[in-house]
Amino acid sequence: MRPFDGDHLVDELLTKRIYYDTEKYELATEREWHVLKLEKVSPDHVTWFDPPDGAGMRTVETNSYRIRRQVGR
């Protein structure tokens, strides 16, 4: 299976106003997200979110991997 490409999806939505994908994906997690505004951000914009406890995180620059744990737990 190919990896999910969020940038491609957003580019298609912004240019064509529609996105159609025939690829089959395996459900890995299930969360509900609400998109409030769809727009391109500058390449130097830093986005961040705090993943939940127990989530696996990989740092692309160093190819390091760790399991997130909140401090004090």
ChimeraX attribute file (.defattr): number of C-alpha atoms within 10 A of each C-alpha:
attribute: neighborCount
match mode: 1-to-1
recipient: residues
	/A:1	7
	/A:2	7
	/A:3	6
	/A:4	10
	/A:5	8
	/A:6	9
	/A:7	10
	/A:8	11
	/A:9	14
	/A:10	17
	/A:11	15
	/A:12	14
	/A:13	15
	/A:14	14
	/A:15	9
	/A:16	9
	/A:17	9
	/A:18	11
	/A:19	13
	/A:20	8
	/A:21	6
	/A:22	5
	/A:23	8
	/A:24	8
	/A:25	10
	/A:26	6
	/A:27	6
	/A:28	5
	/A:29	5
	/A:30	6
	/A:31	4
	/A:32	4
	/A:33	6
	/A:34	5
	/A:35	5
	/A:36	5
	/A:37	6
	/A:38	9
	/A:39	9
	/A:40	10
	/A:41	9
	/A:42	7
	/A:43	6
	/A:44	6
	/A:45	7
	/A:46	7
	/A:47	6
	/A:48	6
	/A:49	5
	/A:50	7
	/A:51	13
	/A:52	11
	/A:53	11
	/A:54	11
	/A:55	12
	/A:56	12
	/A:57	13
	/A:58	12
	/A:59	9
	/A:60	8
	/A:61	6
	/A:62	7
	/A:63	8
	/A:64	9
	/A:65	11
	/A:66	11
	/A:67	12
	/A:68	14
	/A:69	13
	/A:70	9
	/A:71	5
	/A:72	4
	/A:73	5
